[in-house]
Amino acid sequence: MIPPLVSSWTIDCLDGARFDVFVCSLGFETRARYIAEKHTPEANVRVALAFEDRQELAYAVNAEFLRNAGFQIYSWPDDDFADALAAVFESSRNSMSRSLHVCIDISSMSRSRVAACVVALQRIAFGIDTVDVDFVYTVAAYSPPPEDDVPPVHTGPVCEEFAGWVDPEKPTSLVLGLGYEVDRALGAFDLLEPADVWTFIPQGVSHEYDTALEGANSGLLKLVRDDAHKIYYSVERPVETFIKLESFVHGISAVARPVIVPFGPKIFALVSLLVACANPSAAIWRISFGHHERAVDRFPNGMVTGIRASFARAPRRA
């Protein structure tokens, strides 16, 4: 893995730049098209990554908009996703250029797809000098949490590249990004039986979300050792979150194996993946409920946040 150089991002980076490639999702959420429609990023190539299942709710409207806006729509199996996206990046690069500038809207991506995007960027970065990536995220307006008690369809590392180094001599330290789904974080705790647990708690989404999150995680929070194990982060400031999580993971890796399960806002999942690029001992897990989970149309609340990551391969020795 190439460690990323992370820097701050503002909305001017989206409105005032031209990218080699802009990537978004084609899914059932209305917010899937928000950045493409509201900010119309300038890009040589526009790509929409379609989901093969649950083509309902806002899917048809999103598809019509993206086609009319000149997006190339791709639908790839998860097993081929990283390789196929890396091929798009490679074909979109000017043959005379040793760099690539990409913008990726993760708002409606699954966590496995966000991970595959990072893997694809890593692969293309090994072949050129620098890859600069603006990851952008539209925060959803509040909607009630799902009430369905459904079984997971996947439990384990988000992908092979983020399985982490296993040191049997070190205990597991569980890092949970909290969301507002009832007892899902507690289920991860019960499954992994860690020696210790730390929670990363989002702030800045909405008052309703904060209240729902606290209620959904009341059982888990009773097991958290003390307030020092409750770490708060701002959804609006992902660079600060990266610094906070990277520092934590770097320190804890000396005595334990960190396993990060990023429930909650997807911007925390992205930050976790970027941290793991720089700390290969960290594992990123996903607990996915897949087709069992009811589709919910999520609308944008108007807040767009982001983070810039640069992947530069190490210079070759003479």
N, C-alpha and C positions, 0 to 999 in steps of 0.2 A: 504494500500500500504506500502511496505517496502522501505524506502529511500535507494537509491544506494550509495555506496562508489565508486566514479569515480576516475580513475587514468590514467596516460598516457599510450600510446601504440605505439610500433614501429613495423616495418616489421619483426624484429627478433622474436617478439611474435608469428608471424604466421609461420615462417619458422623453428623455433627451439622448438616448443611445440607439445605435443600430447594431443588431446582433447578427452573427452568422446563422444561428439557429434559435428559434423560439419553440418551446415544447409545452404543451398543455394536455389535459385529459379530455376525453369524450366519455362522459358518464351521465348518471341520472340526476346529479345535483345542479341546480340553477347556477350556483357559484362557479361551476366548472368553466363557464365562458366569460366570467366577469372581467378578468384582467384583459383577455383578448378583445372583448367588446368595449370596455370602458377606456382602456389605455392604448389599444391598438399598437402594440410594440412593433417597431420597424425591424425586419429581419429578412435576410436573403432567402431563408427557408423556414416555413411554418409547418409544424408537425403537431397533429392531434393523435393521442394514443387512446384507442377505443377499448372499452371493456367488452368481452364476449358474452357476458351474462348480465342479467337485470337491466335490460335496455328498456327502461320504463321512466315514468315521471317526466323529467325535463330532457330526457335523452334525445328525442326526436327534434325538439326545438334547438338544442345544442348542436346536433349534427347538421341541421340546415344552415345555421349561422356559420359554423366553421367551414363547411363546403363553400358557401358563398364568399367567405373571406379569404379563400385561396389556400386553406390548410390541406396538406397531404395527410390523409387519415390511414393509420396503420392499426392492425389488430394482430398481436403476436401472443403465442402461448407463453406463460411465465418462464418456462425453461429456456426459451430462446430470446427473452426480452433484452437482456444486457448486451448480447452479441449483436442483435438486430439494431438496437439503438446506437451502439458504437459504430456500426457500419454507416448509419445515417450521418453521424457526426463526421466520419472520415470522408464521405462523399460530398459533404457540404463545405468542406474546407478548401479554400483557395490553394491550389497546388504549389504556389510560390510562397505561401505563408507558413511560418513556423509557430503560429498561435491560432487559438480558436476562442471565440467569445460566444457564450451560450446563455440563454435565459430559460429557466425551467419553472413552470408554475406547478407547485406540488399540492395545491389546494384540495383537489379531488382525487389525488392518487392514493392507492393503498400503500401501506408501509413497505410491502415487498417491492412495489414498483419504485418507490423512492430509493430503496436500497439498490435496485437494479440500475437506476440512473447514476448513482454514485459509482457503482462498479463499471458502468460503461465509460464514464468520464475518466476513471483511473486507467482503463485500458487504452483509450485514445491518448492520454497524457504521456504514456511511455513512448509514443512514436513521434511526438513533437515537443517543442520547447515549453510552451505554457498553454494551459487551458484556464480561462477565466469564466466563472459561472456565477450568474445572479440567480439565486433561488428565491422565488417570490411566493407569498402565501396570503390568500384572502380569508380573513376570519369570518366565521359563519355567525349569522344572527342566532340568538338563543332559540332553541326548541327543546321540548321536554326530553329527558333521557329515555332510551328504549326500555320497555317493561318486560320484554321477552326474556325468559330464562332459557338460553339455548346453549348447546354443547359446542366447544371449539372444534374446528376441523383441522387446525394446525397448531402445534405447540413445539417450539424449538427455535434455533437460530433463524434469523430472517433470511439468510442465505449462507452458503458455505464460506464466502469471503469474510463474513462477520461472525463466525463461530467462536473466535477468540482462542488464545493459547490456553490449553488446559494444564495446570500444575496441580497434581494430586496432593501436593504437600500444603497447598493453600486452601483455606476455607472460602466458601462462596459469600460474597457480599452483594446483596440484591439492591439494585437501584431502580425504583419504580417511579415512572412519570405518571402522575395521577390524572384520571379523567373522571367524568361524571356518571359512567356506567356502574350500576350497583354491584359491589363486591367483586368486580373483575380483578382489581389489584390484589385483593385478599386471596382470590383463587390462585394467582401467580405465586403469592407467598406460600400458600399451602403446598403447591406443586413442587417448588424448588427447595423448600425447607432450608433457607439460608442460615448462616451463622449470625448474620446481621442484616438489617434492612434500613435503607435510606429512602426518603420520599422527596421528589421534586414536584412542587405544587404550583400550577400556573396562576398568574394574576393578570388582570387587565382585560379579560374576556367580557364579562358582564357580572353584575351583582347576582342575577338569577343563576348563572353558571357556578359562581363561587358557593352559593347556598346548596345547590344540588350536588356539587362535588363533595362538600363536607359531609352531607348526609349519606352519599353513596359509599364513602370510605370510612364511615365511623368505626366499623369493626376492625379494619386494618390499623387505623390511627391509634387505637387502644394498645396495639402491640409495638408501636414505635417507641423506642427506649426513652427518648427525651426530645425537647424542642430542637436541639442541635441536629437531630436526624430529620427534621422537617425543613427543607430548603426551598425557598420561594424563588420563582423566576418570572420575568415579565414576557408575555407573548409579543409585546411590541418591541422588545430589545433583544433579539436573538444573539447578537454578538456578545452581549454581557452574559447570556445564558451559556454560550460556548465557553467563554473564559471560566465561568464558575464550574461547569461540569468537567471541563478538561483538567482544571486544577484538582478537582476532587478525585477524578479517576486516576490521575498521575500519582497522587498521594496514596490512595487506597491500594493501588496495584502492588505496592511494596510488601503488603502483608496479606492480601486477599485477592481472589479472582473476581473482578466486577462483572456482573451480569445485569445489563440494562434492559428493562422491559418498558418501552415508551408508550404507555397509554396517554390519553389526553390529546391536546392540539398537535397536529402533525409537524409543526415547526420544531417541537421538541424531539420528535423522531429523527428529523433531519439533522439537528444539532448532535444527537447521539451518534449518528453514523459518521459525521465529520470528526467527532472526538475519537471514535474507534479507528479511523484512518491514521491518527497520530499515536494511538495507544493500542497496539495489536493484541494485548492481553485481554482487552475488554470484549465481551460477547454482547451482541444485540439480538434479543429474542423478540419474537412476535407471537401473540396468542390470538389467532384469527378465528372468527366465527363464520366467515365466508357466506355461502348461500343460505345458511340458517338465519342470518340476521336480516331483519326487515329493512327494505330500502326506505330512506328518509330523504326528502328533498331539502337541502340546506341552502339558504339564501345568504348572500353577502351582507355583512353589516356595514360595509363601506371602508373598513380598515384593511389596508394592505401593508404587510411587513415583509422584510426580506433580509438576506445575508449574502455577501459576496465571498466566494472561495476560489482561490487560485491554486492550481496543481502544476508545479514545475518540477520536471524530472531533474535529478542531480546531474551536474555536469560530468561528462566522461573524463576519466584520467588520461593524460597524454601517454 
